[in-house]
Amino acid sequence: MKRIPATVYILIAVLMVIGAIVLYRVMQPLNINGIELHYLPDNRLRVRVNVATNKASSVQIKYWLKGGRDTLWSDTYADRLDHAVILYNLLPQRQYAYQVMAQRGSDVDWSNVYTIETKSIYHTTPYFTLDTVAESIREDMQGRYFLTQILTEPGAAVILNGLGEMVWYEPFSKGVKVSSWTADRTVLCIVGSEDIPSSGGDEIVEVNLKGEYVRHFKVGKGDMDKRVHHEVRKDAEGNIYALTFDWKVFDLSSVGGSRTDTVKADGIVVFNPEGRKIWEWSVLDHLDVLHYPTILKDKGDLVHGNALYDDGNGFFLMSFRDLNQVWKISRKTGDVVWKFGEGGDFPMQEDDRFFAQHYAHINRRGELMMLDNGITRKQSRALSFKLDEVNRQYRRTMEITYPPTFFSSVKGNSALLGERKVLTCLTDPRLFVLSDVAGNLLWKISVGGDPYRIEEVPLIAAP
């Protein structure tokens, strides 16, 4: 009988041990092996929780303000053995409790409950003071969140709750000229130094709530060859669109200028998610500069575009402060479909004329809505219009006239909050206000800085 070599027995024994180890690990229940809390010195309203598990699993953390009623949830982190979970939506100088959940199929393990103590915010951030809140909406406002920005240097994108408390911010060395919330639960920002005029910047940054840069476009790199200003948003396909500075050389000698005069105005640029420029448009292709009445005086900033909105149907709405007009522009052809406002295609009643308007957009009712800065009347209004585009007729559906002390000559915005309330940023008096559609003031926050805009964002920590 042939003798079996000893190496075969050794190999069999090794395989049996490996099999036993694998079987043990398969049969062993899921366990959370380690939890480490790390405070992040660069951002006092975010913490990192490192979680280690004995098996690859998804991890999520629930956390709550001690003494509070709401349970918050982190993002869900996919199957791994080690996770670095970022918690946000935290208030400064508060005590929170948190508990880790690991899950692998139907196998779930919960940790003990641990404590977080947040610190005060020492970065250059503005204060927000809740001046007024109607008791009828106090509880509702506690569960609402709003995005705004700090224009000066150093700047920041900021999210605050309805009681004026900061719950999230992302600091920048430059100013955040404008910001917007995306359907991907990220914040888009135009970032630029204070010496760039007209709310302009030389960077577009998309940052998620964990503080990670998702996209970062810079002038001079890739297809971003011009500065942008006043507006940056995403369309339904995930492309990023913005207003951009544009210029062309014209012969203005017939109106008292030179044969090679540079006229500066505004344009539109669209980048795909990879940063490739896929569409561009210039207002200078649609203006007769030789017959523009103040061309020599205004050639350094002609018509001053200040808002851009994709209506989702193949058209842009573009607001021009100095024309007191909103244009509808075809994304397919670049043609101007109509002009609404002073001297436009819709004959207007005197009381409906708006001046130096901002944030022209289509609201949830399908109406054209804006903040009428009202520089001619020295009184700001929130306005909404129902347009009959075929017959070039309109009907004003809403007017909220703000008191003279709320007058804002520049910037700002108005938008519906729900169906029967209007949220407005008034830059000059540094106010955020909420009114009902009859104009009754329900909520007011004073801002320690010059806000450009405010918009509601969804609950930023979802289960």
Secondary structure, 3 states (H helix, E strand, C coil): CCCCCHHHHHHHHHHHHHHHHHHHHHHCCCCEEEEEEEECCCCCCCEEEEEEEEEEEEEEEEEEECCCCCEEECCCEEEEEEEEEEECCCCCCCEEEEEEEEEECCEEEEEEEEEEECCCCCCCCCCEEEEEECHHHHHHHHCCEEEEEECCCCEEEEEEECCCCEEEEEEECCEEEEEEECCCCEEEEEEECCCCCCCEECEEEEEECCCCEEEEEECCCCCCCCCEEEEEEECCCCCEEEEEEEEEEECCHHHCCCCCEEEEEEEEEEECCCCCEEEEEEHHHCCCHHHCCCHHHHCCCCCCEEEEEECCCCEEEEEECCCCEEEEEECCCCCEEEEEECCCCCCCCHHHCCCCCEEEEECCCCCEEEEECCCCCCCCEEEEEEEECCCCEEEEEEEEECCHHHCCCCCCEEEEECCCEEEEEECCCCEEEEEECCCCEEEEEEECCCCCCCEEECCCCCC
